[in-house]
Amino acid sequence: MQDTPRPTKDRPDRLAEAWSELVAAARRTVAEGLVVGTSGNVSCRIKDLILVTPTGVPYDRLGPGDLTAVGLDGVQIIGSLRPTSELPMHLAVYRDTSATAVVHTHAPYATAVSTLVTELPPVHYMTGALGGPVRVAPYALYGTEELAAHMLDALRDRTGCLLRNHGTMAYGDSLDQALDRTAQLEWLCRVWLIASSLPGHTPSLLSPGQLDEARDKLGGYGQPGRPG
């Protein structure tokens, strides 16, 4: 184990930049009310190196010297701080998908919904941005391989899922995309909770065909040649 990245022709500047971006993303999860304290965690992938937030350290206290990274096998390669306890979930996503960034939160509306249903009802077309109706992974103790396995099953053909009595998991091709999907999932959960709380009324839901149509259109959303 080493405290600073070993210099290579393609890594030193990129690692420092990626760590700065990761810390900024982690701080955003707090600022946007998606986590409280040190709950939740964020990671990003550079080739076979996984940069990840350390366990039990407030994000506003993380600096350049706190860079923490592991290999795909979970062995710590860089840093002296212990990686997040949810490392098994992050590694499972990277091994099973093309993700380059993963965000896990304890977002309040999403966590509330995870206790009520086995799948988030499709109340809005942005459900399509996550690949379809969002599944709820069965409960398992945090930090375990069992939880990671449940999460992977819930993520099948999806880019985000809920974790029963726990929170959210979302991934993307960038930290911004993973964060956006996390925020969209929290918003969808809030909308469903509000709509379903009115006595005597049942929210209208979108059909599979309507979701497919929205997903196809969302694939071309945004300005050509610009990220996000």
N, C-alpha and C positions, 0 to 999 in steps of 0.2 A: 504494500500500500504506500502511496506517496501523497503529499499534501498539495503538490502543484502538478499540472499536466506536464508530461515529458515532451520537450519540443519536437515537433515534426514539421515537415514542409507544408502540411495542409491543415494542422489542428490548432496551434496555439491561439491565434487571434479569434478563430471561430468559436473555440470553447469559451473564452472569456465573454464574447458577445452573446453566445447562447445562454450562458449562466445569467447574465444581466437581464436578458429577455424573460427567462424562466422566473426569476425573482420578481420582476415587474408583473408578470401574469399572476403569480401567487398573491401578490399584494392586491391586485384587482379583485380576486375572489373575496377578500375581506371587505374591500371598499364597496363592493356591489352586494354585500349581505349574503353571499353564498356560503360562507363559512364563519365560524366564531372562534377566536383564539387560534390555536394551532390545529384545529380540525381540518380535514381535507388535505390534499397534496397534489402536486403538479410535476410532470416530467416531460422531457423531450429527448428525441433520439438523434444522434449524429453517427451514422454508420452503425457500428455494433456497440457504441457507447451510449448508456442511458444516464442523462443528467436528471437528478431527482431532488426534491426538497427533503431536507433532513427531518428526523422525527423530533417533536417537542420543542422546536425553535420558532418563536414568533417571526413572521416574515419580515417585519420592519427591522429586525436585528441581523438579517442576513446581508453579508457583504461579499466582495470579490474573493476574499480568502476562504470563504465557506463552501466553495464549489465541491459538490458531492456527486460522484458518478460510479456506476456499476456496469459490469458486462451483462450480456443477455442471460448468463448463467446465474446472475445475482451476486457474484463476487465483487466486493468493493475494489475499485481501481484507483480512484482519486478521492482524497479528503479524509478527515479524521472524525467528522460527525457521522453518526449512524443514519442510514437512509430511512425514509418513512416506513412505518410498520406495514403499510399497504403495498409494499414492493411486489408481492406476488401478483396482485391484480394488474399493476402496470406492466410487468414483464409478460404476463399472459397476453395482454393486448398486443404488445410489440411482436411476440412470437407468432401470433395468429392473424395479424392484419398488416396492412401497409402503413399504419399510423406513424407519424413522426412527433406527435404530441398527445398527452393524455391529461385530463383534469378530473379529479375526484373531489366532490364537495358534500357537505351536509346541509344543502339548501333547504330551508324550512318548508316551503310549499311542496316541493318534490318529496321530501321525507314524509310529510303528512300523507300524501297520495300513496306512497309505498306501503302504508299500513292499511289501506282501504281496498285496493284492487290488485288483480294479477296482471293487468295491462291498462295503461292510460288510455281512456276512450278518445278517439280522434275528433276533438271538438273544433279543430282549426287546421287549415291546409298546411301550416308550418310543420305539422306532424310529418309531412313528406320529406322535410329537410333532414330528418333523422332516420329516414329509410322506411318509415311506416309506424304503425301503432307501437308505442314504447312498452316493452315488457318489464316486469318486475322480477328480478332474480330472487329466489328463495333466500331466507335468512340463513346466515352462517356467521360464526365468530369472526370479527375483523382480523385482518392480517393472516388469514389461513388460506391454504391451497383449495380448501372446499369452497370458500367464498369466491375465489378466483375462477373456479370451474363453473359455478352457478352464473357468475357474471358473463363468462364467455358464451354460455348457452343463451342468455338473454340478449346478447349483442349480435347474435346470428343475423346477418343481413341488415344490421342496424349500426348507427354510429353513436348511439347513446342508450342508456338503460337506467332503470331505477333499481336500487338495492333495498330489499324489504327492511323496514325499521332502521334504516342506515343513511341513505342519501343517493347520490347520482354518480354515474361514470360516463364520460364522453371522450371521444378522440377525434383527431383530424389530421390534416396535412400540415398544420401549423398551430402554434399556440393560440393565435387569434381565432382560428377556426374552431379549435376545441373549446375555447372559452365561449365563443358565440353559441355553439351548440348547447353548452351547459346553461347559458342564460336563456336560450329559447326553451329548453326543457323545463326550467323553473317557471317561466312565463306560462307555458302550456298547462302545467299543473295548477298554477294559480287560477287561470281562466276556468278550468274544469271544476275546481273547488267552489268558485264563486257561482258558476252556472248551476251546479248540482245542489247548492244549498238553499235554493228558493223552494219552499214547500209547495207541493202540488204541480211542480213543473219538472220536466225531464229534458236535459239538453239534447238538441238535435245533433246527430253525428254524421260525419262524412262517410261515404261508401268507399270500398276498396278502389273502384274505378276513379272516383273523384280524387283520392289520394295519389293514385298513379299519375293522373293528369297533372296534379300540382307538383309532384316530384320531378316529372319530366321538364316542366316549365322552370322550376327552381334551379335546375341544372344549368340553365343559361342566364341566370339572374346576375345583375351587376354590369359593370363597364368592361368591355372587351380589353384584354391586356392588362387589367388592373386586379390586384389581389382582393379577395373579400367580396 
